[in-house]
Amino acid sequence: MTGVEVVEVGPRDGLQNEATIVSVADKVRFVELALAAGVRRMEAVSFVRPDAVPQMADAEAVMARVPRRDDVSYIGLVLNRRGFTRAVDAGVDEVNLVVAASESFNRRNQNAGTEELAAMVEEVVAESVAAGLPASVTIATAFGCPFEGEVPPDVVVDLAARAGVAGAVEIAVADTIGVGVPGQVRVLVDGIRSVSTARLRAHFHNTRNTGYANAVAAVDAGVGVLDASIGGIGGCPFAPRATGNIATEDLVYLLDRSGLPSGLTVPELVRAAEFIGERLGHAVPSLVSKAGGFPTGDAA
């Protein structure tokens, strides 16, 4: 059966909402443990204002120390042209730009409207393509906004169409606050497919316990790339009550048992989850890290 690519976002989206600041050395070790588990694409850092997201203040230092391998691609998340320049200078392998489908979220997050940010994203994607650097675009709040509520699917589809025309090689729909359900997944995937040939990716949070159902729905709809965070850590500093991403080890267990290989190994993912939980000073929310994988049959 066709496999699923899992993009590890723990070092960026996982850590960005944590109160405990993790050292550069521990962030690099976290990356190393993810690589040992089979991760080959990873959102390692974001290039944002340090006062807004203190956990990402050391992005350049992290990128200077992560292991460089031909089979590994490090993604840097950027929100504007300045972030893009920093990402290029730091030597990322890919950039991921973000625009929300909600006017209110964009204004609270980046102090600019959706149209202004969409135009900026188009320009930076084109610059990235010209520089030979793959660019993806994530459409945040695609399933709902904490300030406006429902988000019209047509808005998401239009933003995806514009990203594809600009040259984005991959378009991701993100359930930033974890409100989505499987029916929405199908509507958005079908809508984006009707306007773009870019590769599709999905990013789910498990805030209301629908993240894994949405992941299955996305795969069933033909999405071949899913984001996940080791340990299920994460959240959004700009979204009230947003909790962690779907956990990489829980997702990989689900994929493995469904006959959908990801190339990632659950025991090594659990090891990474335990490591980062120790560094953060609290247990991570993933379930496989507590219960273990499928029983071997020798339990009493």
N, C-alpha and C positions, 0 to 999 in steps of 0.2 A: 504493500500500500504506500501511497505518497506520504512523505513525512511532513513535519511542521518545523519551521525555523523559529527558535525562541530567541528573542533579543533580550538580554539581561539589562535591566534598568536600575538594579539595586544601588550601584555606586552613585547614581545621580538622583533619580526620582525616589529611590528608597531612603536615602540619607537626608534629602533636602528639608524634610519636615521634622527631623529629629532635633531635640533640644541639646543633646550631648554632642559636642563637636568631636569628630573623629580625626585623629592625626593623619598626616600625609602617609606615614609609614603603614598605618593600619588600613587606610584606604587602598594602598597598593597591595597589601597582603590580601585584602578582600577580593581585589581583581584577580590576583594569582590563584586564589582558591576557586573562583568562578571558572577560570581557564582550565584548572585541573578537573573540573566537573564536565568539561566539554564545551563550554560557552565559546563561541567564535565571533559573535557580534555583541557589542556591549556599549550602552550609553554610559560612558565613564565619568563625564563631567558636564557641567553647564557653565556658560560664560555669561554671567548675569551680575548685577550690582551686588557687591559683597554685603552692603547694608540691608539689602532686601532678602538675600538668601545666604546667611553667614557660612553655612556648611560648604558652599561652593567657592569660597573666597580663595582657595588654594588650587584652583583648576589647573593653572600652568605648572605648578609644582608636581601635581599628580601625574599629568601627562608626561612630564620629563622623566618620571621614574617607572612608569608601567612597562612590563615586558613588551618588546616589539617583535612581532612574528608575522611572517608572510600570510599565515592563515587566520589572522585575527584582525578585525576591523573595529576601531574605537570611534564611537560617535560622540560628537560634541553638540549639546543643545544650545541654540542661540536664539535670542529674541529680537535682535536688531543688527544693524550694520557694524556697530562697534563690537558686538559679541562675535560676529562673523570674522572680523579681522583678528581678534584674539584667538579664535579657534584655528584659523589658518596658521598663525604664527606659532601656535602650540603644537602643530603637527598632527591634528586629528585626521582620521581616514575618511570620515563622512561628517556632514553637518545635518542637523535636524532643526528646522524652523517651526515655530508654533504660531498659529493664529486661532483665536477662539471664535466659535460660531455665534457668540453672544456679545452684543454691543456693551452691555453693562460689565461683563467680565473683562473684556479688553480694556475698558476705561479704568477699572479698578486695578487691573494687573499692570498695564503698560501706559496708562494715561493717554490713550489714543483710541479712536474709533475703529470699527471693523474694516471699513473701506480703506482707511489710511494704512492699517497694518497689513491688509491683504496686498496692497500695492507695494509696500516695502518688501514683503515676502517674495513677491514675483521678481522684484529687482535683484534681491540677494540670491535667489535660486539661479537666476540667469548668470550672475557673476560667478557663482560656484561652478556652474556647468562650464563656463568659459575658462575657469581655472583648472578644469579636469577633476574637480572634487565632487563626488556624488552627493546630492542633496535630497533629503526627504522632507515632507511637510506633514506635521501633525495638526489635525483640526480638533482643538480642545472644546470641551463642553458640547460635544456633538450629540449627546443623548439627553442633555438637560443642564440648566444653569442654576446656580444657587441664588441668583438675584432675580432672574426673569422667569424661571420655571421652564416650561416647554420651549424647545428649540425647533423651529420648522425644518424638516429634512431638506427642503429646497435650498436653504441657506448653506447647509453642509455640502450638498452636491455642487452648488455653484462655486464654493471655495475650492473644492477638490478639482473641478474643471479648470479653474484658473491656475492652480498649482501644477497640474499636468501640462498645460500649454506652456508654462514658464520653463519646464524642463525637469520637474521633480521626478526622480526615478521610482519613488515610493510615496504613497499617501496613507497616513494613519488616521483612523477615527478613534478618538479618545473619550472614554466615559470618565471624565475628570472627577466627578463627585459620586460615582457609583450608583446611578439611578436607573441605568438602562436595563432592558429586558430583551430576550432573544428575538421577539418580533421586530423590534427596532433595528437590530443588527441586520436582519435580512433586508429591510427597507433601505437602509443606508448603503449597504454593499451593492444591492441591485442598482440604486440610483447612481452611485459613483461609477460603477461599471458602464453605465449608459453614456457617460461623458468623458471617460478617461481610460487609457490602456496601461496606466502606471500600475506597478505592483501594489497590492493592498496589504495593509498591516492593521492590527487592532490592539488597543491599549485599554485594559479594563481594571477598574478598582472593585474591591469586594465589599464596599461599604454597607450594602444592603443584602449581601449574601447571594448576589446574582452573577458575580464575576465569572465563575467557572461555567455556568450555564451559557453565558454570553460567549465565552471562548469556544465552547462546543458549537454553538450556533454559527460563529464566524467560520470555523473550519468547515462545517457542513455547507456553508455558502460559498466555499472556495477560497477563503483567505488563507494564505500559506505562511504568514508571519505574525507571531503574537509576542507582545511585550509581557514580561513578568519580572518580579523582584524577589531575589533570594530572601527567604524568611517571611515574605509578605509585608515587609516594612515599607513605609512611604506615606504619601499624602501630598496635598497641595497647600503651600503656605497662604495662598490667596483664595482658598475655598473653605468656608466654614464647615467644620465637622467632617471633612474629607479624611478617610482612613486609607489604609495601605492598598498597594497593588495586589493582584492575584499573586500567590507565592509560586516561585519557579519550581520548587520541589513538588508542590501539590499539583501544579499543571503538568509537569513531566510524568508524574505517577499516572494521572488521568490519561495522558497521551499514550504512554507505554501500554497500559491495560486496554487501550482502544486500538492497538495495533498501528499507532501513528508515531514512528520513530522521530526523535528530535536530536539524537546524538549526545544528549546530556544524561548523566548518571545520578540517580537519586541519592545514594550514600554520600557522594562527594558534595552534592548540593546541601545536604543536611549538615555536613561538616562546616561548610561556609556559613550556613545560617546560625549555627551554634557560635561560631567565631564572632560574627557581627553582633549577635545578641549579647555576648559577653562584653564587647567593647561599648555597646550602648547602655549596658547596665539593666537590661530588662529582657524578659522572654519575648521571642518573636511570635507573631500570631499564626504562623503556618501550622497546619495540622500534621502533615507527614513528618515534620521534624520532631514531633512529640510521639506519634503513633508508630512511626517506622513504615517501611514499604510493605509489600504483600507478604503475609506470613509464610514461612518456609515449611510449616507442618510439624516442627519439632517442639512447639511451645507446649508447656504442661497444661 
